[in-house]
């Protein structure tokens, strides 16, 4: 089976259709989905989707775009929400200097709060980073020196330097449909250097549908296309890729129950 390690099933794109979306994922061989929190004020909806399906889990967090509106002065709210049995990760959090919908200071403060929560709960932190390699690496290294935590760089689109730094800290790299795009050869070159035992696959649905569905509303079933590209890139069979990335997911997200 495959795992979609990052999607947003609470988003309005799926209003009234979530049952069908999850059914199509199962039919495509996607046995587990992780639906991701982006705002605390919307977390109840994220959790509700996870509670509805045995094979859907969730995270709690504040996306860097929302940092100014939901500025965290501590990790307490995250830790409290993470006590729910369906909450298996913290985030997505991190730094986005491409759009800068929130100032950099609040983004950095929230990023550190999520990492603190990851330490306190033992759950992995889910990192979003765009055009912010230097500060992302600096914060990850600084926080790791304060105490070990686990996590991943989601929807990886960064440099070899970012990948090497993340891997050096014990983090995982998650690959989205962007890596299937024709103009993403540089990204594929970086991903080719990431050890198989550190790779995950994701959709980031409803965004970033992979080839051959580019431009359409993305959904977890489409993760099979990103996985197929990764298998070819790594020179292994799709089954071997599925087995490896699925094992990696369960090794990282230890709170998730494996499907029966």
C-alpha positions, 0 to 999 in steps of 0.5 A: 500500500501507499500512504498520503503523508500530507493532504487537506481533506477539511478544505472546502474543495472537498465539501460534500465529497470527502467520502468519495475522495477517501474511497477513491484513495482506498481503491488506488491502494492508498491505505492511510492518509494524514490530513494536516492542520493549518489554523487552530480555529479550523482544527475541529474540522480537521479532527472531525475528518480524521475521526470519521475514517479509520484510515485517516489521521491528522495533525494540529498546527498553524501554517506560517501564512497564519502566524501573525493571526494565530501567534503562539506564546507557548506550545500549550495549545498544541500539546493539549490538542495533540492529546487526542488519539487521532492527532499524530503530528505537529504542523504544518509549521515553518517559514514561507519567505516567498509570500510572506503573508505573515512577518518573519518574526511571528513565523519564526516564533510559531516554528519554535513553538511547534518544535517545542511541542514536538519535543514535549509530545514525541510527535514529529513536526511537519515543516513547510519551508519556501525561500527560507533555507538559511533560517529554516536550517538555523532554527532546526539546528538551534532547536535540535541542540536544545533537545532531540525531536523528529520531523520532516520537510514536507513538499520538498522543493529546496536545495541540496544544502537544505536536504543534507541539513535536514537529513543530518538532523535525522529528519525525513523528506516528503515528495509531492507532485511538483517533482513530476513536473517537466521543469522540476529536473533540478528538484529530481536531481536533489531527491535522487540523492536522498536515501530511500529510507528517508523518503515519504510521498504526499499529495498536498491535496487539493493543491499540486496535482501530479502529472498526468492530472496537473491543473486538476483538483488534487486528491490522495488517490493521485499519490500513486503517480508521484510514487511511480516517478520516485520508483523510476528515479530510484531504479526500483519497482513501484512495489518496492517504493511503496513498501519503503515509503510506507515503512518510513511513514510508520517509523516516523509517525509512531502514533498511527495504527497500521491498517488491519 
